[in-house]
């Protein structure tokens, strides 16, 4: 079964009906070409996000700053001879501010359009949002849950460490009734991401993902993104996220165990 890229894009964004989502999930189980096409869409989203972030880091052009600074402010009309302030028809301050703001927005929109004419700018997902998108797709897989199975654990650690550029170790989470299934390589924020997959006794998937970061944040934080619960923290050279189903109450406990090995 084949689907056009527009439908796959809608699947990735969660914009299809439940019946359509289920149909594509079933097809992905056995359609390697569709899986590859979906991964290309995910990689394209990551590249677009990276380009947009680069634009935001650019300095504001001098012409744009000057346009805001020099925005005209209407002069007040002299008070009539009857000295009644209520009869004044001068432009109020808020109107001048609004005019300047409109000028700024228009100039900024023009600047972004000129700078990025080949990239459609939309809401930029963080790497965690992209991880949620991956989890939505891969956690529903069975045969294709991982790229490399758990029986090649040593290879997984070496492969992902060399590719991601940060140390990747496979935590033992059997104390939480989680069995390691294997690993795969993802792309988020334009960077390689290691993903380690675990399955619990109920068949639910918990994923541990790691991305290299020269300035990691080691604080544990719980988040809920795109219908999944997450716990994030940092190591010496990476940021880590543990992701599971929404409402999973043991996720932080699992994360703290994983943090002892990762």
Buried (B, 14 or more C-beta within 10 A) or exposed (E): EEBEEEBBBBBBEEEBEEEBBEBBBEBBEEBEEBBEBBBEBBBEBBBBBBBBEEBEEEEEBEEBEEBBEEBEEEEEEEEEEEEEEEEEEEEEEEEBEEBBEEBBEEBBEEBBEEBBEEBEEEEBBEBBBBBBBBBBBBBBBEEBBBBBBBEBBEEBBEBBBEBBBBBBBBBEBEEBEBEBBBBBBBBBBBBBBBBBBBBBEEEEBBBBBBBBBEEBEEEBEEEEBBEBBBBBBBBEBBBBBBBBBEEBEBBBEBBEBBBEEB
